[in-house]
Amino acid sequence: MNNLTCFVAVEFVDDPNVKGWTYWYLCEFDGAEEGDNAVAPLGRHDGLQKGVIRKVLYAKNGEAPYPVERIKKIKTLLKAEKNV
């Protein structure tokens, strides 16, 4: 998808303080899908936590779901295992 940036909404299901909320991140990894896990910085201190990708959006920077100058990046993408 030329000239489009991948953004993902992540829910941190293991953190009772933010469970049920999603947070938008820039994803520089190829192939991110809903249901994959991601390690991303969370909160003021940017502590790394594992969460679940709930939504994937490809958009131009001007159409990002969160201000691009303030958005954080996914640090690790962990692909979900597919049951065949």
C-alpha positions as CSV (number, residue, x, y, z in Angstrom):
1,M,0.0,0.0,0.0
2,N,2.1,2.8,-1.4
3,N,2.3,6.0,0.6
4,L,0.2,4.6,3.4
5,T,1.3,4.2,7.0
6,C,0.1,1.3,9.2
7,F,-1.5,2.2,12.5
8,V,-2.8,-0.3,15.0
9,A,-5.1,0.0,18.0
10,V,-3.8,-2.0,20.9
11,E,-5.7,-3.2,24.0
12,F,-3.5,-4.1,27.1
13,V,-5.8,-6.9,28.4
14,D,-3.4,-7.9,31.3
15,D,-3.4,-4.4,32.8
16,P,-6.5,-3.8,34.9
17,N,-5.9,0.0,34.8
18,V,-6.4,0.2,31.0
19,K,-8.2,-3.0,30.1
20,G,-11.1,-2.2,27.7
21,W,-9.4,0.8,26.2
22,T,-7.4,0.9,22.9
23,Y,-4.4,3.0,22.1
24,W,-3.2,3.9,18.6
25,Y,0.4,3.2,17.6
26,L,2.5,3.4,14.5
27,C,3.4,-0.1,13.3
28,E,6.5,-0.3,11.1
29,F,6.3,-4.1,10.9
30,D,4.8,-5.8,7.8
31,G,1.7,-8.0,8.1
32,A,0.2,-6.8,11.4
33,E,-3.3,-8.3,11.8
34,E,-6.1,-8.1,14.3
35,G,-5.4,-10.7,17.1
36,D,-1.6,-10.4,16.8
37,N,0.2,-9.4,20.0
38,A,2.4,-6.3,20.2
39,V,4.9,-4.9,22.7
40,A,4.5,-1.2,23.0
41,P,5.3,1.7,25.3
42,L,2.4,2.7,27.6
43,G,1.9,5.7,29.8
44,R,4.0,8.7,30.8
45,H,7.1,6.5,31.5
46,D,6.8,4.5,28.3
47,G,7.0,1.1,30.2
48,L,6.8,-1.7,27.6
49,Q,3.7,-3.9,27.9
50,K,2.3,-6.7,25.7
51,G,-1.1,-6.1,24.3
52,V,-3.5,-7.4,21.6
53,I,-4.0,-5.6,18.2
54,R,-7.7,-4.9,17.9
55,K,-7.7,-2.9,14.7
56,V,-5.4,-2.2,11.8
57,L,-5.7,1.0,9.7
58,Y,-3.6,2.0,6.7
59,A,-3.8,5.8,6.2
60,K,-1.9,8.8,5.0
61,N,-0.2,10.7,7.8
62,G,-2.6,13.5,7.5
63,E,-5.5,11.0,8.1
64,A,-3.9,9.3,11.1
65,P,-6.2,8.3,13.9
66,Y,-4.0,10.1,16.4
67,P,-1.7,13.1,15.9
68,V,1.4,11.7,14.1
69,E,3.8,13.9,16.1
70,R,2.6,12.4,19.3
71,I,2.1,8.8,18.3
72,K,4.3,6.0,19.8
73,K,5.7,3.1,17.9
74,I,5.2,-0.7,18.3
75,K,8.5,-2.2,19.5
76,T,7.8,-5.8,18.7
77,L,5.1,-7.6,16.7
78,L,4.2,-11.1,17.8
79,K,2.2,-13.0,15.2
80,A,-0.8,-14.9,16.5
81,E,-0.7,-18.6,15.9
82,K,-3.3,-19.7,13.3
83,N,-5.2,-22.9,14.0
84,V,-5.4,-24.8,10.7
